[in-house]
Amino acid sequence: MFKITGGVFRGTKLDRPPESLTRPTSTRTREALFSCLFSLDYQMNDLTVIDGFAGSGIIGLECLSRGARFCTFVENNPIVQEILKANIAKLQMRKQTTVLSTFKQVKKPADFIFLDAPYFQKERNDPSYLQALKKLRPYIRMETLVVIETDKKEKPLLDFLEFLFEKNYGTAKLSFYKLSTLEKQL
């Protein structure tokens, strides 16, 4: 179990899937993520969120706790999805959420996208986060902020997003992106 760190559900304990199925974002990294968002004056109030590779849903649920209007969770493992749905039900947030199995099913733009794909995949030329972003591209607007969590040794290479900055927390790295200037003109 772990706890939501901020907002109306602060301190609420959530279930988490077995570590053999997921690698949850650490409490330290989550707190740092929301601190970075705050320093960017990027408040969750009334935003729409996509929590990709959602696992237990801790990031999206934390966003909802801090005022996000709606969160789309994408999680393809049926066992993990059941835990995610139980966490959503625990917070009574069914009306503010949807749970999808694939990124192809996403049909609405988002203000904030968080992707926490499995670290160091064999398909290095086309890792999961890049495959997800290709499918999400139609739903990334000029004001959308994209954050990708990777191992600190990985360097996400994205052609249509503009790199803003990155921060390391233990073995995790958070990389922040916006739509690139070239894409804005298209």
Number of C-alpha atoms within 10 A of each C-alpha: 9 15 15 22 20 17 13 13 16 13 12 15 15 20 16 20 18 13 8 6 12 17 17 19 16 14 14 11 19 20 15 16 20 20 13 16 15 12 10 9 9 15 15 21 13 14 18 24 29 28 23 27 25 29 29 30 30 26 26 26 28 23 28 27 22 21 17 21 17 22 27 23 30 25 23 17 15 10 13 20 22 15 18 25 18 17 21 23 12 14 15 11 17 16 11 15 21 16 21 17 16 16 20 12 12 20 11 13 17 22 20 24 24 23 24 22 22 15 17 13 11 8 8 10 9 12 17 19 21 19 11 19 20 14 14 20 13 12 16 20 16 13 11 19 21 24 22 19 25 22 19 17 12 13 11 15 12 14 12 17 21 16 18 12 10 16 16 16 15 11 10 18 20 24 22 21 20 19 20 15 12 11 13 11 6 5
